Amino acid sequence: MTTIAQVRQAVRPLIQQHSDLASIGRFVMIKPVRHIWRAVFIESTIDPHAFAPRISLSMLIPAKSRGVRGFGQRIFRNIYGPRNIRSSDWDIRQPETIKQMLDMIENEALPKLRTINTFEDYFAFISGFRFPIDYTGHIQYLEVYIPAANGDLELSRKNLERDARILADIKEYRPGFYRALVDGDRFEIARILHEWEAATVTNHKLEKIWERTPFPLEL
């Protein structure tokens, strides 16, 4: 299994070339982080000599635990030709392979990620993915949290009430947010959103590249 130290060594040339990038664990993050992280996550594989990089996008709300890696597609080695079973593996023993990986991150992934600046951008990008079945509910949660963060509490409540499963989940696991949303308490919702963001930042060690900024709800 490739180590974080090997990841940092591999991506160092990319970090040195771009002032808006930072190496955080296995992430290459675009900074500053405001409400949404935009990154490439360098996964390890069962092959101790291989990387498997992929785009990583995630809102900071609700609070994300340490293990969350965000959503995004794999960056395949032979993206311009026929795919094969090893197409996602990048061999750390081959400098030319690592260079190709960094070139593809720079020319394919980063330009896409840099266009994502708002919740609407994030929603549009995520909506185009074909998730495994475990992630099919993600869009429904976004349809609750994004309108709330944007200040459209009526739309947030409407979207929440139309999905019994999402409603039950948020009532049980996000009771403070649920009550504030029902009551139309914009100040409490803003407080909760900032609390969630701060927890995500702490869990993922993003303190040095995070900028605390107001939500559209507060503006």
Disulfide bonds with the S-S distance in Angstrom:
none
